[in-house]
Each structure stands twice: as structure tokens, then as C-alpha cells.
Amino acid sequence: MKTVKISLNSIDKVKAFVNEITKFDVDFDLVSGRYVIDAKSIMGIFSLDLSKPIDLNIHADAAEAETILSVLKPYLS
């Protein structure tokens, strides 16, 4: 598992982020404080405080995680 900080500070960014990660067949969790939600759930993302960076947990092996991170560069904070 790999954890990175991401920033989703606009509605368009949230939609684009979900579209990108749904292409991968691995699990993603967003962690904000004590809340953990499925990162592929737009409704779940909007239930979080998006004004500050959020932890993204990527449940993939190291090689696949690097590929995923290259796609998610615009969201990394």
C-alpha cells in the first residue's frame, strides 16, 4: 500500500480524479481525520472537508502504484 497527499479543491478536479482512478482495478481509500471513504465514490468525496489536502491510500503493488502516481500527478499536493 502507498499513501500520498492529494488536493481536490474544485468540483471539476473531483470529477476528473474519479474518472482517472476508476480505470484501475485496485482499491483506493481517502482518509480525512477519522473518516475513510472509497475514493471511487463521488458522493463520498463530497462528504469530506476538501479545503485541505487528503491522504490517498493506494492498495496496489509497487510497480502498479508508480503507474497510478504518474497518472495522478495533477492532484498530488
Phi and psi in radians as a Rosetta constraint file:
Dihedral C 1 N 2 CA 2 C 2 CIRCULARHARMONIC -2.133 0.35
Dihedral N 2 CA 2 C 2 N 3 CIRCULARHARMONIC 2.437 0.35
Dihedral C 2 N 3 CA 3 C 3 CIRCULARHARMONIC -2.109 0.35
Dihedral N 3 CA 3 C 3 N 4 CIRCULARHARMONIC 2.281 0.35
Dihedral C 3 N 4 CA 4 C 4 CIRCULARHARMONIC -2.347 0.35
Dihedral N 4 CA 4 C 4 N 5 CIRCULARHARMONIC 2.800 0.35
Dihedral C 4 N 5 CA 5 C 5 CIRCULARHARMONIC -1.664 0.35
Dihedral N 5 CA 5 C 5 N 6 CIRCULARHARMONIC 2.329 0.35
Dihedral C 5 N 6 CA 6 C 6 CIRCULARHARMONIC -2.210 0.35
Dihedral N 6 CA 6 C 6 N 7 CIRCULARHARMONIC 2.795 0.35
Dihedral C 6 N 7 CA 7 C 7 CIRCULARHARMONIC -2.139 0.35
Dihedral N 7 CA 7 C 7 N 8 CIRCULARHARMONIC 2.130 0.35
Dihedral C 7 N 8 CA 8 C 8 CIRCULARHARMONIC -2.173 0.35
Dihedral N 8 CA 8 C 8 N 9 CIRCULARHARMONIC 1.297 0.35
Dihedral C 8 N 9 CA 9 C 9 CIRCULARHARMONIC -1.732 0.35
Dihedral N 9 CA 9 C 9 N 10 CIRCULARHARMONIC 0.290 0.35
Dihedral C 9 N 10 CA 10 C 10 CIRCULARHARMONIC -2.623 0.35
Dihedral N 10 CA 10 C 10 N 11 CIRCULARHARMONIC 2.759 0.35
Dihedral C 10 N 11 CA 11 C 11 CIRCULARHARMONIC -1.085 0.35
Dihedral N 11 CA 11 C 11 N 12 CIRCULARHARMONIC -0.731 0.35
Dihedral C 11 N 12 CA 12 C 12 CIRCULARHARMONIC -1.096 0.35
Dihedral N 12 CA 12 C 12 N 13 CIRCULARHARMONIC -0.672 0.35
Dihedral C 12 N 13 CA 13 C 13 CIRCULARHARMONIC -1.134 0.35
Dihedral N 13 CA 13 C 13 N 14 CIRCULARHARMONIC -0.705 0.35
Dihedral C 13 N 14 CA 14 C 14 CIRCULARHARMONIC -1.098 0.35
Dihedral N 14 CA 14 C 14 N 15 CIRCULARHARMONIC -0.821 0.35
Dihedral C 14 N 15 CA 15 C 15 CIRCULARHARMONIC -1.084 0.35
Dihedral N 15 CA 15 C 15 N 16 CIRCULARHARMONIC -0.782 0.35
Dihedral C 15 N 16 CA 16 C 16 CIRCULARHARMONIC -1.133 0.35
Dihedral N 16 CA 16 C 16 N 17 CIRCULARHARMONIC -0.697 0.35
Dihedral C 16 N 17 CA 17 C 17 CIRCULARHARMONIC -1.061 0.35
Dihedral N 17 CA 17 C 17 N 18 CIRCULARHARMONIC -0.838 0.35
Dihedral C 17 N 18 CA 18 C 18 CIRCULARHARMONIC -1.105 0.35
Dihedral N 18 CA 18 C 18 N 19 CIRCULARHARMONIC -0.709 0.35
Dihedral C 18 N 19 CA 19 C 19 CIRCULARHARMONIC -1.055 0.35
Dihedral N 19 CA 19 C 19 N 20 CIRCULARHARMONIC -0.678 0.35
Dihedral C 19 N 20 CA 20 C 20 CIRCULARHARMONIC -1.193 0.35
Dihedral N 20 CA 20 C 20 N 21 CIRCULARHARMONIC -0.840 0.35
Dihedral C 20 N 21 CA 21 C 21 CIRCULARHARMONIC -1.328 0.35
Dihedral N 21 CA 21 C 21 N 22 CIRCULARHARMONIC -0.368 0.35
Dihedral C 21 N 22 CA 22 C 22 CIRCULARHARMONIC -1.229 0.35
Dihedral N 22 CA 22 C 22 N 23 CIRCULARHARMONIC -0.225 0.35
Dihedral C 22 N 23 CA 23 C 23 CIRCULARHARMONIC -1.287 0.35
Dihedral N 23 CA 23 C 23 N 24 CIRCULARHARMONIC -0.297 0.35
Dihedral C 23 N 24 CA 24 C 24 CIRCULARHARMONIC -1.771 0.35
Dihedral N 24 CA 24 C 24 N 25 CIRCULARHARMONIC 2.456 0.35
Dihedral C 24 N 25 CA 25 C 25 CIRCULARHARMONIC -1.653 0.35
Dihedral N 25 CA 25 C 25 N 26 CIRCULARHARMONIC 0.887 0.35
Dihedral C 25 N 26 CA 26 C 26 CIRCULARHARMONIC -2.305 0.35
Dihedral N 26 CA 26 C 26 N 27 CIRCULARHARMONIC 2.897 0.35
Dihedral C 26 N 27 CA 27 C 27 CIRCULARHARMONIC -1.568 0.35
Dihedral N 27 CA 27 C 27 N 28 CIRCULARHARMONIC 2.474 0.35
Dihedral C 27 N 28 CA 28 C 28 CIRCULARHARMONIC -2.236 0.35
Dihedral N 28 CA 28 C 28 N 29 CIRCULARHARMONIC 2.339 0.35
Dihedral C 28 N 29 CA 29 C 29 CIRCULARHARMONIC -2.111 0.35
Dihedral N 29 CA 29 C 29 N 30 CIRCULARHARMONIC 2.456 0.35
Dihedral C 29 N 30 CA 30 C 30 CIRCULARHARMONIC -1.852 0.35
Dihedral N 30 CA 30 C 30 N 31 CIRCULARHARMONIC 2.304 0.35
Dihedral C 30 N 31 CA 31 C 31 CIRCULARHARMONIC -2.099 0.35
Dihedral N 31 CA 31 C 31 N 32 CIRCULARHARMONIC 2.112 0.35
Dihedral C 31 N 32 CA 32 C 32 CIRCULARHARMONIC -2.327 0.35
Dihedral N 32 CA 32 C 32 N 33 CIRCULARHARMONIC 1.865 0.35
Dihedral C 32 N 33 CA 33 C 33 CIRCULARHARMONIC 1.118 0.35
Dihedral N 33 CA 33 C 33 N 34 CIRCULARHARMONIC -2.148 0.35
Dihedral C 33 N 34 CA 34 C 34 CIRCULARHARMONIC -1.694 0.35
Dihedral N 34 CA 34 C 34 N 35 CIRCULARHARMONIC 0.079 0.35
Dihedral C 34 N 35 CA 35 C 35 CIRCULARHARMONIC -1.682 0.35
Dihedral N 35 CA 35 C 35 N 36 CIRCULARHARMONIC 2.334 0.35
Dihedral C 35 N 36 CA 36 C 36 CIRCULARHARMONIC -2.206 0.35
Dihedral N 36 CA 36 C 36 N 37 CIRCULARHARMONIC 2.139 0.35
Dihedral C 36 N 37 CA 37 C 37 CIRCULARHARMONIC -2.259 0.35
Dihedral N 37 CA 37 C 37 N 38 CIRCULARHARMONIC 2.789 0.35
Dihedral C 37 N 38 CA 38 C 38 CIRCULARHARMONIC -1.232 0.35
Dihedral N 38 CA 38 C 38 N 39 CIRCULARHARMONIC 2.134 0.35
Dihedral C 38 N 39 CA 39 C 39 CIRCULARHARMONIC -1.210 0.35
Dihedral N 39 CA 39 C 39 N 40 CIRCULARHARMONIC -0.207 0.35
Dihedral C 39 N 40 CA 40 C 40 CIRCULARHARMONIC -1.537 0.35
Dihedral N 40 CA 40 C 40 N 41 CIRCULARHARMONIC 0.024 0.35
Dihedral C 40 N 41 CA 41 C 41 CIRCULARHARMONIC -1.776 0.35
Dihedral N 41 CA 41 C 41 N 42 CIRCULARHARMONIC 1.901 0.35
Dihedral C 41 N 42 CA 42 C 42 CIRCULARHARMONIC -1.065 0.35
Dihedral N 42 CA 42 C 42 N 43 CIRCULARHARMONIC -0.757 0.35
Dihedral C 42 N 43 CA 43 C 43 CIRCULARHARMONIC -1.081 0.35
Dihedral N 43 CA 43 C 43 N 44 CIRCULARHARMONIC -0.698 0.35
Dihedral C 43 N 44 CA 44 C 44 CIRCULARHARMONIC -1.097 0.35
Dihedral N 44 CA 44 C 44 N 45 CIRCULARHARMONIC -0.730 0.35
Dihedral C 44 N 45 CA 45 C 45 CIRCULARHARMONIC -1.087 0.35
Dihedral N 45 CA 45 C 45 N 46 CIRCULARHARMONIC -0.733 0.35
Dihedral C 45 N 46 CA 46 C 46 CIRCULARHARMONIC -1.228 0.35
Dihedral N 46 CA 46 C 46 N 47 CIRCULARHARMONIC -0.184 0.35
Dihedral C 46 N 47 CA 47 C 47 CIRCULARHARMONIC -1.456 0.35
Dihedral N 47 CA 47 C 47 N 48 CIRCULARHARMONIC -0.139 0.35
Dihedral C 47 N 48 CA 48 C 48 CIRCULARHARMONIC -1.644 0.35
Dihedral N 48 CA 48 C 48 N 49 CIRCULARHARMONIC 2.865 0.35
Dihedral C 48 N 49 CA 49 C 49 CIRCULARHARMONIC -1.407 0.35
Dihedral N 49 CA 49 C 49 N 50 CIRCULARHARMONIC 1.829 0.35
Dihedral C 49 N 50 CA 50 C 50 CIRCULARHARMONIC -1.582 0.35
Dihedral N 50 CA 50 C 50 N 51 CIRCULARHARMONIC 0.113 0.35
Dihedral C 50 N 51 CA 51 C 51 CIRCULARHARMONIC -1.352 0.35
Dihedral N 51 CA 51 C 51 N 52 CIRCULARHARMONIC -0.234 0.35
Dihedral C 51 N 52 CA 52 C 52 CIRCULARHARMONIC -2.304 0.35
Dihedral N 52 CA 52 C 52 N 53 CIRCULARHARMONIC 2.842 0.35
Dihedral C 52 N 53 CA 53 C 53 CIRCULARHARMONIC -1.057 0.35
Dihedral N 53 CA 53 C 53 N 54 CIRCULARHARMONIC 2.611 0.35
Dihedral C 53 N 54 CA 54 C 54 CIRCULARHARMONIC -2.112 0.35
Dihedral N 54 CA 54 C 54 N 55 CIRCULARHARMONIC 2.554 0.35
Dihedral C 54 N 55 CA 55 C 55 CIRCULARHARMONIC -1.389 0.35
Dihedral N 55 CA 55 C 55 N 56 CIRCULARHARMONIC 2.293 0.35
Dihedral C 55 N 56 CA 56 C 56 CIRCULARHARMONIC -1.935 0.35
Dihedral N 56 CA 56 C 56 N 57 CIRCULARHARMONIC 2.100 0.35
Dihedral C 56 N 57 CA 57 C 57 CIRCULARHARMONIC -1.695 0.35
Dihedral N 57 CA 57 C 57 N 58 CIRCULARHARMONIC 2.163 0.35
Dihedral C 57 N 58 CA 58 C 58 CIRCULARHARMONIC -1.876 0.35
Dihedral N 58 CA 58 C 58 N 59 CIRCULARHARMONIC 2.036 0.35
Dihedral C 58 N 59 CA 59 C 59 CIRCULARHARMONIC -1.644 0.35
Dihedral N 59 CA 59 C 59 N 60 CIRCULARHARMONIC 1.336 0.35
Dihedral C 59 N 60 CA 60 C 60 CIRCULARHARMONIC -2.547 0.35
Dihedral N 60 CA 60 C 60 N 61 CIRCULARHARMONIC 2.860 0.35
Dihedral C 60 N 61 CA 61 C 61 CIRCULARHARMONIC -1.254 0.35
Dihedral N 61 CA 61 C 61 N 62 CIRCULARHARMONIC 2.956 0.35
Dihedral C 61 N 62 CA 62 C 62 CIRCULARHARMONIC -1.034 0.35
Dihedral N 62 CA 62 C 62 N 63 CIRCULARHARMONIC -0.756 0.35
Dihedral C 62 N 63 CA 63 C 63 CIRCULARHARMONIC -1.134 0.35
Dihedral N 63 CA 63 C 63 N 64 CIRCULARHARMONIC -0.796 0.35
Dihedral C 63 N 64 CA 64 C 64 CIRCULARHARMONIC -1.189 0.35
Dihedral N 64 CA 64 C 64 N 65 CIRCULARHARMONIC -0.615 0.35
Dihedral C 64 N 65 CA 65 C 65 CIRCULARHARMONIC -1.077 0.35
Dihedral N 65 CA 65 C 65 N 66 CIRCULARHARMONIC -0.674 0.35
Dihedral C 65 N 66 CA 66 C 66 CIRCULARHARMONIC -1.132 0.35
Dihedral N 66 CA 66 C 66 N 67 CIRCULARHARMONIC -0.706 0.35
Dihedral C 66 N 67 CA 67 C 67 CIRCULARHARMONIC -1.087 0.35
Dihedral N 67 CA 67 C 67 N 68 CIRCULARHARMONIC -0.775 0.35
Dihedral C 67 N 68 CA 68 C 68 CIRCULARHARMONIC -1.096 0.35
Dihedral N 68 CA 68 C 68 N 69 CIRCULARHARMONIC -0.754 0.35
Dihedral C 68 N 69 CA 69 C 69 CIRCULARHARMONIC -1.116 0.35
Dihedral N 69 CA 69 C 69 N 70 CIRCULARHARMONIC -0.581 0.35
Dihedral C 69 N 70 CA 70 C 70 CIRCULARHARMONIC -1.162 0.35
Dihedral N 70 CA 70 C 70 N 71 CIRCULARHARMONIC -0.587 0.35
Dihedral C 70 N 71 CA 71 C 71 CIRCULARHARMONIC -1.282 0.35
Dihedral N 71 CA 71 C 71 N 72 CIRCULARHARMONIC -0.582 0.35
Dihedral C 71 N 72 CA 72 C 72 CIRCULARHARMONIC -1.595 0.35
Dihedral N 72 CA 72 C 72 N 73 CIRCULARHARMONIC 0.164 0.35
Dihedral C 72 N 73 CA 73 C 73 CIRCULARHARMONIC -0.862 0.35
Dihedral N 73 CA 73 C 73 N 74 CIRCULARHARMONIC -0.741 0.35
Dihedral C 73 N 74 CA 74 C 74 CIRCULARHARMONIC -1.100 0.35
Dihedral N 74 CA 74 C 74 N 75 CIRCULARHARMONIC -0.308 0.35
Dihedral C 74 N 75 CA 75 C 75 CIRCULARHARMONIC -1.751 0.35
Dihedral N 75 CA 75 C 75 N 76 CIRCULARHARMONIC -0.214 0.35
Dihedral C 75 N 76 CA 76 C 76 CIRCULARHARMONIC -1.210 0.35
Dihedral N 76 CA 76 C 76 N 77 CIRCULARHARMONIC 2.442 0.35
